[in-house]
């Protein structure tokens, strides 16, 4: 972030002075701060560095309207700005002019204006260049790119460099073929020193510069969190704020979960406070907030919990927000106060709890043909519904260490991880988790994985000593077993929902199932009459469950 106050934006760039052999490139920065509207001017150029009249006119006629249009889409009030260029001491030392006279600073000027307008902090290690030629906001090629790249490489504070996409046809209207080739070579040479990325337009630029966390936090503080995308007006293409408006409610939960899972508790709590303040200021209560937060907190590992400061949100702020809750939000309000105070989230230790995952509740059966099942249990469908969400959940669950020092923490970690898997697989559910049940189910799952050893005792020994990957490997194994179990439950549910009611229909259904399974059926079952299974469909269901890895091959032959 900028070193000045939060509402001041600093966008680094590279300016080139002189011509030919006397050409010098220096790193600089564009500084934009909100101005007093009473001053009258929408944009003022200030400071000791001179912006040429053509640059001032270009910024007012092209760049500023783009920023104003984006703020209008976000329903954020238009601001007044002061703009200056800073850090040109190197230019003075090189005895070159200290004026901004070209258009290669368009991109950093745009970024600084947008940053100041939305309180979106710009990264310190980013530098950019590019010409914004029209209100359509395409980013055009600029000259002297090799010198600019070299200056960025020489500045140790720079880690990322954004530049116009040289592969676009219009770049040859600005650069000669020789200059374009030199620019391409300079970019290629710099890749070992910098993260260097071409951008062709404002949309790409915004995605590259601002993180998901920055966007959702700015949306809460600036007020566009609940703003919806508007339909385009007129025929002229205009840059829009679609990425900034891309379902910030979903973005909030995604970012909050990621921050907590990796232990960035301070930033997570800042986000929570901004969320609560946003709703309190608007005299609204967010539906299901308490239950979703409670559920998320239950999925955290003990290591993360040790870093959390309770209450997670100031209780006075919670009370202010709760004032606007409706009658139907009553249960959620109780869950919210439990969550922010970490009440009922503590996990009591039960040395060897009993219990196993509950059987799924069967839906009312329908008289559907067996062929309907084929489209619901293909490898692709199972991956989309079950495999991918579970694999994603494991991928984002990070442990600080592969060892667990105590059995108490071992149980806590298992229960938290099991809730985490459930939360990703059933992302729309909002009910609060039952901790005792989660612990019981997690241990039952663990005993399935280590059924040929001593169950949880063998697993804990591995986690305590870090053997064969320790706790990380145990979570990997749990993930795979959880996936197999969920696939089996899904197949059972699909089968039961498709099973007809009438006897004749059930016999026909089972006949189709046996024909469809074919060689997957054990030899002693292939010649049995379907009437045998019409009253005991679990036999055929079990074959389906055990044959999940071969189902796709069968389906492909139908």
GUKOL-464764 format. One line per field, with one value per residue (C-alpha): residue in three letters; x negated, y, z. Coordinates in pm, 1 decimal, always signed. Layout:
<atoms>
residu [ALA_...]
x [X_...]
y [Y_...]
z [Z_...]
</atoms>
This chain:
<atoms>
residu [UNK_UNK_UNK_UNK_UNK_UNK_UNK_UNK_UNK_UNK_UNK_UNK_UNK_UNK_UNK_UNK_UNK_UNK_UNK_UNK_UNK_UNK_UNK_UNK_UNK_UNK_UNK_UNK_UNK_UNK_UNK_UNK_UNK_UNK_UNK_UNK_UNK_UNK_UNK_UNK_UNK_UNK_UNK_UNK_UNK_UNK_UNK_UNK_UNK_UNK_UNK_UNK_UNK_UNK_UNK_UNK_UNK_UNK_UNK_UNK_UNK_UNK_UNK_UNK_UNK_UNK_UNK_UNK_UNK_UNK_UNK_UNK_UNK_UNK_UNK_UNK_UNK_UNK_UNK_UNK_UNK_UNK_UNK_UNK_UNK_UNK_UNK_UNK_UNK_UNK_UNK_UNK_UNK_UNK_UNK_UNK_UNK_UNK_UNK_UNK_UNK_UNK_UNK_UNK_UNK_UNK_UNK_UNK_UNK_UNK_UNK_UNK_UNK_UNK_UNK_UNK_UNK_UNK_UNK_UNK_UNK_UNK_UNK_UNK_UNK_UNK_UNK_UNK_UNK_UNK_UNK_UNK_UNK_UNK_UNK_UNK_UNK_UNK_UNK_UNK_UNK_UNK_UNK_UNK_UNK_UNK_UNK_UNK_UNK_UNK_UNK_UNK_UNK_UNK_UNK_UNK_UNK_UNK_UNK_UNK_UNK_UNK_UNK_UNK_UNK_UNK_UNK_UNK_UNK_UNK_UNK_UNK_UNK_UNK_UNK_UNK_UNK_UNK_UNK_UNK_UNK_UNK_UNK_UNK_UNK_UNK_UNK_UNK_UNK_UNK_UNK_UNK_UNK_UNK_UNK_UNK_UNK_UNK_UNK_UNK_UNK_UNK_UNK_UNK_UNK_UNK_UNK_UNK_UNK_UNK_UNK_UNK_UNK_UNK_UNK_UNK_UNK_UNK_UNK_UNK_UNK_UNK_UNK_UNK_UNK_UNK_UNK_UNK_UNK_UNK_UNK_UNK_UNK_UNK_UNK_UNK_UNK_UNK_UNK_UNK_UNK_UNK_UNK_UNK_UNK_UNK_UNK_UNK_UNK_UNK_UNK_UNK_UNK_UNK_UNK_UNK_UNK_UNK_UNK_UNK_UNK_UNK_UNK_UNK_UNK_UNK_UNK_UNK_UNK_UNK_UNK_UNK_UNK_UNK_UNK_UNK_UNK_UNK_UNK_UNK_UNK_UNK_UNK_UNK_UNK_UNK_UNK_UNK_UNK_UNK_UNK_UNK_UNK_UNK_UNK_UNK_UNK_UNK_UNK_UNK_UNK_UNK_UNK_UNK_UNK_UNK_UNK_UNK_UNK_UNK_UNK_UNK_UNK_UNK_UNK_UNK_UNK_UNK_UNK_UNK_UNK_UNK_UNK_UNK_UNK_UNK_UNK_UNK_UNK_UNK_UNK_UNK_UNK_UNK_UNK_UNK_UNK_UNK_UNK_UNK_UNK_UNK_UNK_UNK_UNK_UNK_UNK_UNK_UNK_UNK_UNK_UNK_UNK_UNK_UNK_UNK_UNK_UNK_UNK_UNK_UNK_UNK_UNK_UNK_UNK_UNK_UNK_UNK_UNK_UNK_UNK_UNK_UNK_UNK_UNK_UNK_UNK_UNK_UNK_UNK_UNK_UNK_UNK_UNK_UNK_UNK_UNK_UNK_UNK_UNK_UNK_UNK_UNK_UNK_UNK_UNK_UNK_UNK_UNK_UNK_UNK_UNK_UNK_UNK_UNK_UNK_UNK_UNK_UNK_UNK_UNK_UNK_UNK_UNK_UNK_UNK_UNK_UNK_UNK_UNK_UNK_UNK_UNK_UNK_UNK_UNK_UNK_UNK_UNK_UNK_UNK_UNK_UNK_UNK_UNK_UNK_UNK_UNK_UNK_UNK_UNK_UNK_UNK_UNK_UNK_UNK_UNK_UNK_UNK_UNK_UNK_UNK_UNK_UNK_UNK_UNK_UNK_UNK_UNK_UNK_UNK_UNK_UNK_UNK_UNK_UNK_UNK_UNK_UNK_UNK_UNK_UNK_UNK_UNK_UNK_UNK_UNK_UNK_UNK_UNK_UNK_UNK_UNK_UNK_UNK_UNK_UNK_UNK_UNK_UNK_UNK_UNK_UNK_UNK_UNK_UNK_UNK_UNK_UNK_UNK_UNK_UNK_UNK_UNK_UNK_UNK_UNK_UNK_UNK_UNK_UNK_UNK_UNK_UNK_UNK_UNK_UNK_UNK_UNK_UNK_UNK_UNK_UNK_UNK_UNK_UNK_UNK_UNK_UNK_UNK_UNK_UNK_UNK_UNK_UNK_UNK_UNK_UNK_UNK_UNK_UNK_UNK_UNK_UNK_UNK_UNK_UNK_UNK_UNK_UNK_UNK_UNK_UNK_UNK_UNK_UNK_UNK_UNK]
x [+0.0_-96.4_-289.9_-55.8_+295.6_+535.8_+718.8_+397.7_+297.3_-54.3_-100.4_-458.3_-565.2_-873.5_-927.4_-1174.1_-1353.9_-1564.7_-1612.5_-1844.8_-2169.7_-2085.2_-1761.0_-1725.0_-1459.5_-1376.7_-1122.8_-867.0_-518.3_-184.9_-24.2_+351.6_+542.0_+907.2_+955.1_+1202.3_+1511.1_+1539.6_+1232.4_+1456.2_+1229.0_+1292.7_+918.7_+624.8_+260.7_+37.0_-324.1_-658.0_-657.5_-491.9_-232.0_-227.6_+96.2_+155.8_+121.1_+355.7_+612.5_+581.2_+628.8_+937.3_+1094.7_+1014.6_+887.7_+1097.6_+1428.4_+1338.2_+1291.5_+1611.6_+1805.2_+1680.1_+1775.7_+2118.3_+2168.8_+2071.3_+2308.7_+2020.6_+2027.5_+1790.6_+1482.9_+1255.1_+881.6_+536.7_+270.4_-105.9_-423.3_-679.7_-1013.6_-1182.6_-1504.8_-1679.9_-1571.8_-1722.4_-2043.6_-2065.9_-2017.5_-1707.3_-1374.4_-1116.0_-797.2_-546.2_-486.0_-393.8_-107.0_-293.5_-185.5_+184.5_+210.6_+58.3_+267.0_+581.2_+481.0_+408.6_+739.7_+936.9_+748.8_+824.9_+1186.0_+1256.6_+1004.3_+844.2_+478.5_+216.9_-70.3_-411.4_-598.3_-395.3_-503.0_-314.4_-317.1_-75.2_+129.1_+510.0_+604.7_+984.5_+1279.8_+1311.3_+1010.2_+789.9_+424.6_+198.3_-173.9_-428.0_-779.0_-1108.3_-985.7_-1337.9_-1466.4_-1163.5_-1209.0_-1575.6_-1487.2_-1229.5_-1480.6_-1735.5_-1486.2_-1495.4_-1156.8_-984.1_-859.6_-589.7_-582.6_-265.3_-295.8_-78.6_-17.2_-262.0_-83.1_+207.7_+203.7_+224.2_-115.1_-280.0_-103.0_-307.5_-628.2_-847.7_-907.7_-1263.0_-1147.9_-878.2_-1138.4_-1365.6_-1071.3_-982.3_-1346.5_-1370.5_-1054.6_-1183.6_-1519.4_-1349.3_-1138.2_-1410.0_-1407.1_-1042.8_-691.0_-614.5_-266.4_-102.2_+243.9_+471.4_+748.1_+887.5_+1063.1_+738.4_+559.8_+805.7_+793.6_+414.3_+364.1_+630.9_+672.4_+1006.8_+947.4_+884.2_+1194.5_+1434.5_+1292.4_+1319.6_+1675.1_+1770.4_+1591.9_+1685.4_+2038.6_+2073.3_+2090.5_+2457.0_+2455.1_+2578.7_+2453.7_+2654.9_+2761.7_+2554.2_+2703.3_+2669.3_+2457.2_+2113.6_+1881.5_+1767.0_+1534.1_+1739.7_+1696.3_+1814.6_+1516.1_+1563.2_+1931.9_+1883.2_+2102.4_+1924.0_+2134.7_+1993.2_+1648.4_+1671.5_+1724.7_+1458.3_+1198.0_+1291.5_+1259.3_+922.1_+783.2_+891.4_+775.0_+419.4_+414.1_+433.7_+662.6_+606.8_+705.2_+1004.6_+1126.8_+1081.2_+1298.8_+1562.6_+1571.2_+1611.9_+1894.2_+2080.3_+2028.6_+2159.8_+2488.1_+2525.4_+2478.8_+2753.4_+2988.1_+2991.8_+2926.1_+2752.4_+2958.3_+2793.6_+2479.1_+2454.6_+2507.9_+2262.0_+1998.7_+2047.5_+2013.8_+1695.9_+1538.0_+1611.4_+1405.6_+1086.2_+790.5_+680.2_+366.7_+582.4_+806.8_+506.9_+451.5_+812.7_+903.2_+1249.3_+1489.3_+1421.7_+1646.9_+1701.0_+2017.0_+2148.3_+2123.0_+2304.7_+2583.0_+2612.3_+2647.7_+2885.7_+3125.2_+3235.3_+3291.8_+3636.7_+3840.8_+3732.5_+3366.2_+3407.9_+3219.7_+2947.4_+2891.9_+2826.3_+2579.5_+2406.1_+2339.2_+2223.5_+1983.7_+1828.5_+1780.9_+1663.8_+1938.4_+2037.3_+1750.2_+1515.7_+1463.5_+1478.7_+1250.8_+1401.8_+1117.3_+1274.1_+1622.6_+1854.3_+2077.0_+2078.6_+2202.3_+2582.9_+2756.3_+2896.8_+3266.7_+3426.6_+3647.6_+3988.0_+3926.1_+4040.1_+4138.7_+3843.7_+3657.4_+3319.6_+3155.1_+3208.6_+2939.0_+2677.2_+2668.6_+2635.6_+2347.5_+2101.5_+1742.5_+1786.9_+2100.4_+1942.4_+1637.5_+1846.3_+2080.9_+1841.4_+1480.1_+1390.8_+1547.7_+1378.7_+1039.9_+1069.1_+1148.1_+836.4_+625.0_+707.8_+677.9_+328.9_+168.4_-115.2_-291.2_-273.1_-288.2_-18.2_-146.2_+160.6_+455.7_+686.6_+557.6_+563.3_+939.3_+997.7_+815.8_+1009.7_+1346.3_+1256.6_+1135.6_+1447.5_+1668.6_+1448.9_+1508.7_+1882.6_+1890.2_+1729.3_+1938.7_+2263.5_+2175.3_+2534.3_+2613.3_+2632.1_+2721.3_+2475.3_+2269.7_+2306.4_+1952.4_+2000.3_+2148.8_+1869.4_+1605.4_+1780.7_+1808.7_+1448.1_+1322.3_+1544.0_+1392.2_+1043.8_+1107.4_+1214.3_+881.6_+679.2_+903.2_+611.0_+413.8_+526.7_+756.8_+722.4_+434.8_+220.3_+319.9_+238.5_-102.6_-173.9_-54.7_-245.9_-576.5_-537.4_-579.2_-514.1_-395.4_-227.7_+102.8_+94.9_+92.6_+370.3_+587.2_+507.8_+621.7_+933.5_+1016.0_+1001.5_+1210.2_+1462.2_+1487.0_+1547.3_+1814.5_+1990.6_+1988.4_+2139.4_+2409.6_+2485.0_+2524.2_+2747.9_+2963.8_+2997.5_+3086.2_+3348.1_+3508.8_+3538.6_+3680.8_+4048.7_+4324.7_+4520.5_+4390.9_+4397.2_+4223.3_+3960.4_+3892.6_+3855.0_+3634.0_+3404.3_+3393.0_+3266.7_+3015.2_+2873.6_+2846.5_+2680.9_+2423.7_+2350.4_+2005.8_+1971.7_+2212.1_+2047.5_+2071.0_+2308.1_+2561.2_+2567.5_+2814.8_+3041.7_+3396.8_+3459.2_+3751.0_+3490.6_+3363.2_+3690.1_+3746.4_+3376.3_+3231.4_+2940.9_+2756.6_+2748.7_+2677.5_+2371.6_+2243.7_+2288.2_+2101.6_+1812.0_+1785.1_+1764.8_+1422.3_+1561.3_+1901.1_+1781.6_+1656.8_+1997.5_+2183.8_+1964.5_+2084.2_+2454.2]
y [+0.0_+358.0_+502.7_+800.9_+783.7_+518.1_+745.8_+839.9_+621.2_+572.9_+394.5_+329.1_+373.6_+430.9_+761.4_+810.2_+1138.5_+1250.2_+1107.5_+860.8_+791.6_+1048.1_+869.3_+795.0_+584.3_+634.7_+475.4_+722.2_+727.5_+892.1_+1018.5_+1079.5_+1197.7_+1295.9_+1673.8_+1906.6_+1934.0_+2297.4_+2369.7_+2335.6_+2145.1_+1776.5_+1716.2_+1936.2_+1888.2_+1990.6_+1961.1_+2059.6_+1812.4_+1960.1_+1770.4_+1901.5_+2062.8_+1768.7_+1517.8_+1718.6_+1737.7_+1365.6_+1270.9_+1493.2_+1385.0_+1012.2_+861.2_+1047.9_+970.9_+599.2_+612.7_+815.9_+561.6_+272.5_+452.7_+524.9_+153.0_+74.7_+345.8_+515.2_+898.3_+1072.3_+1221.3_+1518.5_+1451.4_+1606.1_+1440.1_+1477.1_+1291.8_+1210.4_+1039.5_+1210.7_+1274.1_+1034.6_+1246.7_+1556.6_+1372.5_+1268.7_+1632.1_+1562.6_+1740.9_+1671.1_+1702.8_+1436.2_+1490.7_+1150.9_+908.7_+602.8_+695.2_+652.1_+311.2_+415.4_+737.3_+527.6_+287.3_+571.1_+744.5_+419.5_+333.5_+673.6_+661.8_+320.4_+301.3_+7.4_-14.4_-63.1_-307.1_-154.3_-395.0_-324.0_-96.9_-37.1_+145.7_+179.1_+423.9_+439.4_+592.7_+613.1_+571.3_+210.0_+160.0_-60.9_-38.3_+52.5_-0.3_+258.2_+342.1_+283.9_-36.8_-190.7_+107.1_+90.6_-279.7_-227.0_+50.4_-174.4_-459.9_-222.2_-111.6_-378.8_-272.9_-384.1_-741.0_-709.6_-523.5_-474.1_-355.2_-336.3_-658.5_-651.2_-931.4_-706.4_-586.2_-219.6_-231.4_-202.2_+129.3_+265.6_+64.3_-13.8_-386.1_-343.7_-164.0_-425.4_-703.1_-522.9_-483.0_-852.2_-947.9_-710.6_-856.8_-1210.3_-1126.1_-971.1_-1276.9_-1419.2_-1100.9_-989.4_-1121.1_-955.1_-960.0_-809.1_-652.0_-559.2_-368.1_-229.1_-556.2_-755.1_-478.2_-473.6_-854.4_-850.2_-564.7_-604.3_-916.3_-1073.2_-968.4_-605.3_-592.2_-735.5_-515.1_-204.7_-300.2_-304.2_+16.6_+214.4_+78.7_-126.7_-468.3_-525.4_-334.1_-542.9_-530.9_-297.1_-371.3_-183.4_+138.3_+248.2_+88.8_+233.0_-9.8_+127.7_-20.4_-168.4_-280.2_-638.2_-790.7_-558.0_-655.9_-1031.4_-1152.0_-990.0_-1182.7_-1509.7_-1347.2_-1244.0_-1600.3_-1739.0_-1484.3_-1511.9_-1889.9_-1872.4_-1621.3_-1825.0_-2157.2_-2026.2_-1855.0_-1490.7_-1412.6_-1036.3_-981.4_-1212.5_-1019.9_-688.4_-825.5_-940.9_-599.2_-427.1_-667.3_-602.0_-224.8_-225.5_-386.8_-185.4_+139.7_+36.4_-82.7_-437.4_-782.4_-1035.5_-1353.5_-1669.7_-1476.7_-1625.6_-1985.6_-1964.5_-1799.9_-2058.7_-2337.5_-2186.5_-2143.0_-2504.0_-2612.6_-2442.7_-2634.2_-2591.5_-2409.2_-2139.0_-2113.7_-2032.5_-1714.1_-1591.7_-1306.1_-1333.1_-1170.7_-1189.4_-887.0_-611.1_-701.9_-343.6_-358.0_-693.8_-545.4_-252.2_-491.0_-726.6_-437.5_-476.0_-852.4_-978.8_-1231.2_-1511.9_-1428.2_-1517.3_-1848.5_-1697.1_-1415.5_-1672.1_-1848.9_-1516.8_-1438.8_-1796.1_-1759.7_-1424.2_-1535.1_-1886.2_-2026.2_-2391.0_-2426.8_-2575.4_-2944.6_-3165.1_-3467.3_-3811.8_-4067.8_-4320.0_-4200.6_-4446.3_-4381.9_-4401.6_-4183.9_-4176.6_-4346.1_-4106.0_-4043.9_-4210.9_-3997.6_-4112.1_-4363.2_-4274.9_-4503.8_-4421.8_-4647.8_-4782.3_-4600.2_-4272.7_-4376.5_-4399.8_-4023.0_-3958.5_-4188.0_-4143.9_-4069.3_-3708.4_-3657.1_-3807.0_-3585.1_-3269.9_-3336.2_-3496.5_-3540.0_-3184.8_-3009.6_-3254.7_-3228.2_-2847.9_-2860.6_-3066.0_-2838.6_-2525.2_-2680.0_-2595.0_-2725.8_-2534.7_-2862.1_-3228.1_-3329.0_-3309.5_-3304.2_-3431.7_-3661.5_-3373.9_-3161.5_-3466.0_-3506.1_-3133.2_-3134.1_-3436.9_-3282.8_-2944.4_-3103.3_-3319.4_-3009.8_-2837.1_-3121.0_-3111.9_-2733.6_-2752.4_-3046.0_-2888.3_-2521.7_-2396.2_-2545.7_-2292.1_-2497.0_-2504.6_-2824.8_-3071.9_-3097.1_-3427.6_-3583.3_-3442.3_-3587.7_-3924.4_-3931.3_-3821.8_-4099.0_-4355.7_-4243.7_-4269.0_-4624.4_-4717.7_-4590.0_-4771.5_-5075.0_-5315.1_-5143.8_-5014.3_-4743.7_-4404.1_-4518.1_-4604.2_-4279.5_-4066.5_-4233.9_-4142.0_-3782.0_-3736.4_-3856.5_-3719.1_-4065.0_-4094.8_-3738.1_-3728.0_-3545.1_-3414.7_-3769.3_-3868.3_-3584.9_-3701.1_-4053.9_-3924.3_-3716.8_-4018.4_-4231.8_-3950.5_-3921.6_-4295.0_-4290.6_-3988.7_-4146.1_-4463.9_-4266.1_-4075.6_-4395.2_-4546.6_-4235.2_-4219.7_-4588.7_-4568.3_-4258.3_-4435.1_-4761.8_-4810.5_-4893.5_-5167.5_-5524.3_-5577.1_-5244.4_-5333.6_-5667.2_-5493.8_-5232.1_-5496.1_-5685.3_-5366.8_-5312.0_-5663.9_-5631.9_-5290.9_-5421.4_-5731.8_-5871.3_-5646.6_-5877.6_-6162.7_-6492.8_-6645.9_-6362.9_-6331.9_-6615.8_-6533.9_-6417.9_-6042.7_-6129.4_-6228.9_-5870.6_-5684.1_-5712.9_-5686.3_-5412.2_-5353.8_-5647.7_-5475.3_-5138.8_-5288.7_-5408.2_-5057.1_-4907.4_-5151.4_-5092.7_-4712.2_-4718.2_-4927.5_-4765.5_-4520.1_-4800.0_-4969.6_-4647.7_-4581.9_-4910.8_-4830.7]
z [+0.0_-28.7_+255.7_+278.1_+424.4_+303.1_+58.3_-126.0_-418.7_-554.9_-888.4_-994.1_-1353.6_-1569.4_-1747.6_-2029.9_-2088.4_-2381.4_-2729.3_-2897.8_-2714.9_-2444.9_-2358.0_-1985.7_-1811.3_-1443.3_-1212.6_-1086.4_-938.6_-1005.0_-686.4_-664.2_-358.7_-320.9_-331.9_-168.5_-393.9_-286.9_-498.1_-801.6_-1041.6_-1094.6_-1144.9_-1047.8_-1146.5_-859.2_-746.6_-891.1_-1179.8_-1485.7_-1688.5_-2045.4_-2170.0_-2406.5_-2120.4_-1897.0_-2175.8_-2247.2_-1880.6_-1849.6_-2178.9_-2183.1_-1857.7_-1602.6_-1784.0_-1778.3_-1400.8_-1358.2_-1565.8_-1351.6_-1030.9_-1178.6_-1251.2_-894.1_-769.7_-589.1_-574.7_-813.2_-646.3_-708.3_-733.5_-712.8_-925.6_-920.9_-1013.5_-747.5_-691.9_-984.6_-796.4_-1031.2_-1326.4_-1170.8_-1091.8_-1456.0_-1560.2_-1768.6_-1774.6_-1505.4_-1707.7_-1807.3_-2176.5_-2324.9_-2284.9_-2154.8_-1799.1_-1889.0_-1722.0_-1386.7_-1393.7_-1445.3_-1166.0_-924.1_-1000.0_-962.3_-643.1_-490.3_-605.3_-451.0_-165.9_-345.1_-235.4_-504.7_-446.2_-372.7_-598.0_-913.9_-1198.2_-1522.3_-1852.4_-2142.3_-2349.3_-2312.1_-2643.5_-2615.7_-2379.4_-2501.7_-2270.8_-2486.2_-2381.8_-2672.7_-2724.3_-2608.5_-2720.8_-2539.7_-2373.1_-2356.1_-2153.3_-1923.5_-1860.7_-1775.2_-1529.3_-1360.9_-1332.2_-1175.1_-907.3_-636.7_-498.6_-821.1_-854.5_-1124.2_-1454.4_-1664.2_-2023.8_-2339.9_-2528.1_-2819.2_-3005.4_-3098.4_-3457.8_-3367.1_-3194.1_-3537.8_-3588.1_-3297.1_-3319.6_-3615.2_-3673.8_-3542.1_-3226.7_-3169.1_-3197.7_-2948.9_-2710.3_-2733.2_-2667.7_-2368.4_-2217.3_-2263.8_-2104.6_-1800.7_-1714.6_-1490.1_-1279.8_-1285.7_-1309.6_-1640.7_-1791.6_-2103.6_-2068.0_-2356.1_-2180.6_-1857.6_-1766.7_-1779.6_-1592.2_-1301.9_-1268.0_-1265.7_-1019.0_-750.2_-538.1_-444.8_-83.7_-181.3_-398.7_-141.1_+136.4_-82.7_-180.7_+187.6_+280.8_-31.1_-51.8_-372.2_-198.3_-289.3_-618.4_-910.8_-1267.6_-1486.0_-1839.3_-2097.9_-2224.1_-2584.3_-2852.8_-2780.1_-2598.7_-2264.0_-2005.7_-1724.9_-1368.4_-1418.2_-1235.9_-939.6_-926.0_-969.3_-679.7_-389.4_-137.7_-266.0_-292.9_+74.3_+199.7_-31.6_+80.1_+449.1_+437.2_+261.6_+510.2_+811.4_+672.8_+621.0_+961.4_+846.1_+1135.2_+1163.1_+801.1_+837.6_+1139.9_+958.3_+679.2_+927.6_+1095.2_+757.7_+670.1_+995.9_+967.8_+609.5_+712.8_+1032.8_+838.1_+596.2_+870.0_+732.6_+873.9_+642.5_+610.3_+749.5_+845.4_+1193.5_+1086.5_+796.2_+1016.6_+1292.6_+1039.2_+894.8_+1237.8_+1327.1_+1026.0_+1146.7_+1282.0_+1646.3_+1528.6_+1368.9_+1674.1_+1892.9_+1689.8_+1698.8_+1930.0_+2082.7_+2018.9_+1647.1_+1590.0_+1845.1_+2035.6_+2020.9_+1640.9_+1641.0_+1851.0_+1609.9_+1315.9_+1499.3_+1564.2_+1202.4_+1211.8_+1116.5_+1313.9_+1082.6_+1161.8_+1530.2_+1524.1_+1310.0_+1560.2_+1835.2_+1604.0_+1531.7_+1896.8_+1954.4_+1661.3_+1750.6_+2115.3_+2014.9_+2232.8_+2182.5_+1934.0_+2194.4_+2128.1_+2441.6_+2431.3_+2405.5_+2403.0_+2168.1_+2066.0_+1903.0_+1607.8_+1232.7_+947.9_+931.4_+647.6_+388.7_+407.2_+107.4_-109.9_-218.3_-502.4_-849.4_-1136.2_-1358.1_-1597.3_-1494.0_-1783.7_-1596.5_-1352.6_-1627.0_-1678.5_-1305.9_-1211.3_-1495.7_-1404.1_-1519.1_-1308.7_-998.4_-1044.9_-1090.4_-799.6_-552.7_-659.2_-759.8_-455.8_-218.8_-391.1_-382.9_-12.1_+57.9_-159.0_+38.2_+386.2_+506.5_+824.1_+989.6_+1074.7_+977.9_+1345.4_+1613.2_+1974.6_+2162.3_+2113.7_+2210.5_+1921.8_+1695.2_+1756.6_+1713.1_+1380.4_+1254.1_+1345.6_+1195.6_+873.0_+846.0_+880.1_+621.5_+372.9_+438.5_+399.7_+54.7_-63.5_+56.8_+6.8_+16.2_+356.5_+637.6_+947.1_+1237.4_+1260.5_+1545.3_+1684.4_+1865.4_+1554.7_+1336.0_+1567.4_+1569.5_+1192.0_+1144.2_+1371.8_+1198.3_+870.1_+1016.5_+1134.7_+781.9_+651.3_+919.8_+954.0_+905.8_+1181.4_+1519.8_+1388.3_+1548.9_+1770.4_+1470.8_+1297.8_+1601.6_+1637.1_+1277.0_+1330.9_+1656.3_+1510.5_+1158.6_+1005.6_+630.1_+598.8_+938.8_+971.9_+614.4_+475.9_+717.9_+583.4_+228.1_+314.2_+490.1_+183.2_-47.1_+187.6_+232.4_-144.4_-185.6_+84.6_-62.7_-409.2_-261.3_-77.8_-396.2_-601.4_-333.3_-326.6_-704.3_-719.3_-446.5_-597.3_-932.4_-791.8_-893.1_-644.8_-822.1_-820.7_-1197.2_-1253.3_-992.4_-1162.8_-1500.1_-1338.8_-1187.6_-1516.2_-1683.5_-1402.5_-1436.8_-1813.0_-1780.9_-1529.5_-1734.4_-1658.3_-1354.6_-1172.2_-978.5_-1166.7_-911.7_-964.3_-1343.5_-1403.5_-1110.7_-1197.1_-1146.3_-914.7_-654.2_-634.0_-679.4_-304.6_-213.2_-437.1_-195.7_-356.7_-694.8_-531.9_-364.9_-701.2_-836.0_-541.7_-569.8_-943.7_-953.0_-1111.8_-1403.3_-1453.1_-1713.6_-1936.8_-1916.1_-1993.0_-2296.9_-2453.5_-2426.0]
</atoms>
